Amino acid sequence: MLLTGSLPAAELSTTFKAVAEYDSGADMTPLRQVEHWVNESVRSASLRRQLEAELAKLLVPGTTFEAKRFACQQLAVVGDRSAVPPLSELLADTNTVGIACYALALIPSKQATEALIDALAQAPGQAKVQIIHALGNRKSEAAVRPLIAQTYAADQAIVNAAIVALGKIGGKKSAKAVADLREQNRPPCTAAVLEASLRIAEQWAAKGSRKKARALFSSLVAPGNPLSVRQGAMGGLFGLDADGGEARALEVLRSPDAALKPAAIAHVPSLESVEVSAVFARELPRLPPQEQVLLLEALAIRGDAGALAAATESLKATNGTVRIAAVMALGRLGDAATVPSLAEALTGAEDALERGAIEQSFVQLGGGPETDRALIARLDQRTQGFKGVLIAALAKRNSREAVPVLMAQATRGDSTVAKAAFQGLGRMAGPEDAPSLLLALTQLSNEDVRGAAEDAAGQALGLVPDAARRFALVADLLKRPGSVEGRCSLIGLLPICGDAQALVVAHEAQADADGRVVNAGLRALADWPNSAAWDPLLGAYQQTENEAHRALAFRGLTRLASEDNARVDAKLIERYRTLLRSAKSDGDRKLVLGALAGAASSAALGLAVEQLANTGVRAEAELAVKKIAEAIQDKDPQAAQDALNKLK
Amino acid sequence: MKPDLSPSPLSRRRFLRRALGVAAPLVVPGSVLGLGAAVAPNSRIVFGGIGMGNRALYVLPNFLAFPDIHFAAVSDAREDRRKVSKEAVDSHYRNQDCRVYRDFRDLLAQKDIDAVLIATGNRWHATASMFAARAGKDVYCEKPISLTIREGRELINTARRYGAIYQAGTQRRSTGSYQFAREMVRQGKIGRVHTVEMQVWTGGTVPHQKPEPVPAGWDYDQWLGPVQWRPFVPARAHNWTCFWDTGEGMHTDMGTHYTDQMQWVLGTDDTGPVEFETSDMVWPDPVKCMSETAISGTFRCRYANGVQGVIYQRKGFTDRYIRYIGDEGWVQVDDETDLVTAEPKSILQTRQAGGVSWSNAGAHIRNLLESIRSRRPTLCHPEVAHRAQTIVESMTISARLNRKLKWNPVKEVFDSEAANRMLYREPRAPWRI
């Protein structure tokens, strides 16, 4: 309800009386009501005055602390000068000074500042610190003189708070006081004085007093101050420099001041002059390797021609770390024209780390197809390990132009190159590449790469949108004469086809005279994407005398059952029952219980409960009972509770 | 007819084999920089932990996994947490060397500590971060980075003032799924973005409870920190996210993850929306509950170019998501599963399988370590984090005042005096901004 005028006195009185007595644990309705009114009072000055008066009454002795705290929270939002006197009464007490300052810090009238200043002299220690913080945050120059007085207090916490508050307020008098404190060099005050000084320098810089700001920042950046202060001050100076800090960063780089160099180098990307990269690149040979690395990274972020030239030059560095930084920078900066330099670096690469970095750079190079073509052109190079890097990079670049090239490398090259080529094809082949990849799989003579070839063909086959079309591609090749290994590979891809015709072929493989084909067929059934394979796989499980085949089939059956957990019906429960009954070991039963736990039904819960009696699988059965009971809690609370009771 | 691009069935075995073949991210390997398994002790970055509760223990293994980090000390206001976290650190290093502090200022005074992990309750995040920066330490701080907008601005100023490197623990900018979604939006795959939908889970409620004695080993005064004192009530202390001055509720606590993503994807890291509004707010029943923050609601913002952001606080924990909606499609990241979905589905063709979820903060920590070394800003530096946090805090203020607010992202002020007076809460001394 929107309020536009004043509230009835009786309603106010009743509500505020309840608030005045509030303590944690009690009904909060009156507090929420007052909050509502406070929010509504934004639209009504009369309501605001009314509420301010009532909130002020909550600050007097006799109300609870929590009522006072609540009132201060509200007055922070709507309080004005009329709230200041009762709030001031709370400043002398260490228990209430915090909540009073909570409100006074946000009341805009100058009476709030005056009240805080007036309270300062008499307030006890911790209360004084609270008041000083509030004065600092109000940034009123009227507080400067009393705060200066507090910088000579006996209590160091008060002294430091006053110094920081002066830094926040700024202005001539504060600056003078802080400068005096710097001169005095009182060690317990050092951190506070440095903070106040940094704040004053920032304010001068923001107000355009560049000369004063520069002088102060320069004194703070000097050696002897903590590194963090020096870094901050250097950042302040960069902001004041007409050249954005270029000359200063260069000066730091040339100095023996190693501590500041990383921060100076980190500033290089934000410098604007077009010559920056060339200017800083000239410093590279004079820097130690770690700083060269940082500078190369910074130049790479700049991304200009000067940076590219510097990174290319650094490929010749004798230090391996620097060379790798240069390689990585080139990945970010370069394009097709960079390929020869990186290729040359690859021929001289000292170890796998450097080759890996170059491969990553090849991947990252800009230039699109032109860069792809530049990389393809280098595939003829015969350096050891060279082709593998290029092929991997082309694959990661998703270069369509590289597909025929990689196909040729996959079928012609040595094992390492062929494997890399198939792996690459697996990443970027599309559905249109499926026929040639399947054919390559059947014609494969190098068994070392068969796994990679199967993966690549499977990936491309999986992208063929129509299941019948997928099967037709595989079936066509299965009809042709070929090696047993090739046939087994094709059978292994039948789950990707996934349709009824493919299932028949996988099933028929069980009757093959060659054990390798039988094995491939069984693996295909065990990998089948849906429960259509249940019956043939169950048949295989029941008939086989081969223990490895039996274990494979059992795992497959369990997986197939779990695939249907989202739609539990009588058939699925019967399948779980079959699995539990035909399990040959506790290991098998544990496997089934793991799958059963995902079947949210009372019948599944019953099966899990039955297994509680089996001590060999008790832990897994308990877990399954808990999971299923939780899942069916809303649907069948009685069954869930009964089952959980059995765990006690 | 568009082709059916839904993936054809690949077996689990084959899928896993492919997923394991995912390429490494494009970074200079740490070992090249002398940061490998055999890192010299003086090359390590020495960390201390501030606030060692559940979140800290969750993320701690991600820190300990880096050979170039040495975790040397922990601090917490609770004795039980000091003990458990010391044990975790000592167990990793197989020694008893982890130092323990009740007051984090004593930890910050240690000269050998370079950086801190701050995983306190939300009330402490900004204050502890500022104290750390003043002490010359670099910072990894859990989100949300602040609880008031002015506190966030002061955090930026403090970090700059001391040249401190700061990483907000929002993680998702370092996560493949979110990076992919951003890339797709930025490549124009969904056309011009007009709406960003985000969803966090329904907020909890806390029944009334009377004050009780503070448990032994718990320094409640230190625990409260900058929050104005109030009596110790166990349910309030344990459910601090449900109170304004300690947590600000679910849309703030979790929402900042997604507003961070929204800002990143929209390229608005140095600015923000210009308007905030809330609706459908459901608040706790004050007769039964002492909690203050919303149970559910809809929090909206609008950018100057018309793009709308909306956070739904509703449904369950696992229903979190962010969805970018454009005039030609949408792309969504499911936060629980890390799954990316999109329309048209062709957007997903270039998504590589596998990758590490946001729940592993390793890449995000690595980014911090690289920044500590180079002194360059992190992915989630204070300005970035503050702008994302400003959105959810502005939504909070809009909800609390029950009014639409206009916001000036340059001056950081609202069009309402009452709202502007909610930009800040004076901390309890000796704590300060």
Interface residues (C-beta under 8 A of the other chain):
Chain A: D23 S24 G25 A26 D27 M28 T29 L31 R32 N39 V42 F65 E66 R69 C72 A76 V77 V78 N95 V97 G98 I99 C101 Y102 A105 L106 Q126 A127 V129 Q130 H133 A134 G136 N137 A157 A161 V164 A191 E195 L198 R199 E202 P226 L227 S228 V229 R230 Q231 G232 M234 G235 P262 A263 I265 A266 P269 Q290 V293 L294 E297 A298 I301 G320 T321 I324 A325 M328 G331 L353 G356 A357 Q360 V363 Q364 K396 N398 Q423 G426 D455 G458 Q459 L461 G462 L463 V464 P465 D466 A467 R470 P495 I496 G498 D527 P529 N530 R559
Chain B: P3 D4 L5 P7 S8 P9 L10 S11 R12 R13 R14 R17 R18 G21 A23 A24 L26 V27 V28 P29 S31 V32 L33 G34 A133 R134 A135 G136 N157 R160 R161 Y162 G163 A164 H208 Q209 K210 P211 Q228 W229 R230 P231 V233 R236 W283 P286 V287 C289 M290 T350 R373 S374 R375 R376 R400 L401 N402 R403 S416 E417 A418 R421 M422 Y424 R425 E426 P427 R428 A429 P430 R432 I433
